[in-house]
Amino acid sequence: MAALTHGRLEEAAARARARAEVLREYLEYVYRVRPGEMGMLTCNEGETTRDVRRNLTLAAMVAGEPIGIALRRRPRAVCFWLERRGRGRPRRAG
């Protein structure tokens, strides 16, 4: 039973390393876009626009940058931009 547990731990660690690498990649995309500019990402093979949006949102949360995300009319493309922080009460989550 210990070998099974060790195998599962190794598998979980490998998945966590892969997720960290993807997050690093998306953080680079978020940091490249300047206020007033728009970035556009196309989906890789086996990736959906939902995956791209989720990864961009997570990277923006980690970076502390509020971003706007929109789907393009072209299939498999996601546009994003930095949103200005407004004064007053923050938007309600959810």
C-alpha positions in Angstrom: 0.0 0.0 0.0 2.9 2.4 0.6 4.0 2.0 -3.0 0.6 3.0 -4.2 0.6 6.1 -2.0 4.1 7.1 -3.1 3.0 6.7 -6.8 0.0 8.9 -6.2 2.1 11.5 -4.5 4.5 11.5 -7.4 1.6 11.9 -9.8 0.2 14.8 -7.9 3.6 16.5 -7.7 4.0 16.2 -11.5 0.5 17.7 -12.1 1.3 20.6 -9.7 4.6 21.3 -11.6 2.8 21.3 -14.9 0.2 23.8 -13.5 2.9 26.0 -12.1 4.6 26.1 -15.6 1.3 27.0 -17.3 0.7 29.8 -14.7 4.2 31.2 -15.3 3.5 31.3 -19.1 0.2 33.1 -18.6 1.8 35.6 -16.1 4.2 36.5 -18.9 1.3 37.3 -21.2 -0.4 39.5 -18.5 2.8 41.4 -17.8 3.5 42.1 -21.5 0.2 44.0 -22.0 0.4 47.6 -21.1 -2.6 49.9 -20.3 -4.4 50.9 -23.4 -3.2 47.8 -25.3 -5.0 44.5 -26.0 -3.5 41.1 -26.1 -4.8 38.2 -28.1 -4.2 34.5 -27.5 -5.2 31.6 -29.7 -5.8 28.2 -28.2 -3.2 25.5 -28.6 -4.0 22.0 -29.7 -6.3 20.3 -27.1 -7.0 23.6 -25.4 -10.3 25.4 -25.3 -11.2 29.1 -24.9 -12.5 28.3 -21.5 -9.1 26.9 -20.5 -7.4 30.1 -21.8 -9.8 32.4 -20.0 -9.5 30.5 -16.7 -5.6 30.5 -16.9 -5.6 34.3 -17.8 -7.9 35.1 -14.9 -5.8 33.0 -12.4 -2.6 34.7 -13.7 -4.2 38.2 -13.3 -5.3 37.4 -9.8 -1.7 36.2 -8.9 -0.3 39.4 -10.5 -2.8 41.6 -8.8 -3.9 43.1 -12.2 -7.6 43.5 -13.0 -8.1 42.4 -16.6 -11.0 42.3 -19.0 -11.4 39.2 -21.2 -13.5 38.9 -24.3 -13.9 36.1 -26.9 -13.2 37.1 -30.5 -15.5 36.2 -33.4 -12.7 34.1 -34.8 -12.8 30.7 -33.3 -10.3 29.7 -30.7 -9.1 33.3 -29.9 -9.3 35.2 -26.6 -8.6 38.9 -26.2 -7.6 40.5 -22.9 -6.7 44.0 -21.7 -5.8 45.7 -18.4 -8.8 47.4 -16.8 -8.5 50.6 -15.0 -9.1 50.5 -11.3 -11.9 52.8 -10.5 -12.5 54.7 -7.4 -15.1 53.7 -4.8 -16.4 50.3 -3.9 -15.0 47.2 -5.6 -17.2 45.2 -7.9 -19.1 42.3 -6.2 -17.6 38.9 -6.9 -19.8 36.2 -8.3 
